[in-house]
């Protein structure tokens, strides 16, 4: 079992930056591959980014590629999402999620067993 707690959300102007953090407790963090998803009002939750167990591979949705960076600090049991050049369409509740194995379907919610409560990101134009 692992508990995930996101932080770092807030209100930022378009073009600005935020860094989201997701702190994990429970089982050894290095045994988890992690993902970030987001849900905008009236829309389904969508994949944003993922990182493998080892942290050696990262994946991004086309909409955030080149602007967002995911990283994993096993010593701190934390995964980060650095978000630069933010756009109003990035406004959403951001969720981190954990899975205990690497998966080719890292973009699919169903492979993640554990979820955080979410943190709100609002980008004003």
C-alpha positions, 0 to 999 in steps of 0.5 A: 500500500502507498499513500500519495499526496500532491502539492504545488498547485496554484494560480499562475499567469500564462507563460509562467511555471509551477512545480508539482510534487507528489510525496509517497509513503508506504512501500519502497518508492523505488518500486513504483513507476509513476504517472501524472494525469489531469482533469479539466472541468467537464472533461475526462481525466487525461494522461500527462506524463509518466516515468518508469521504475528506474526513472530512466524513461519518461513519457509525455502527452503531445500537448505538454511535450517540450514544456513539462518535465517529470522526475523521480527522487527515490531518496525523497520518495517524491515525483515531480512535474515541472511545468513551464510555459503554462497555457490556460488550457493546462488548467485542471486538477492534477493527479499523481498515480503509482503502479508497481510495474513498468507498462507499455500502456503507461498512459492508461489509468487502469494500470495505476493502483494508487492515486493522490487526491489531486492539486488544482492548477489554474492558468490565467490568460 
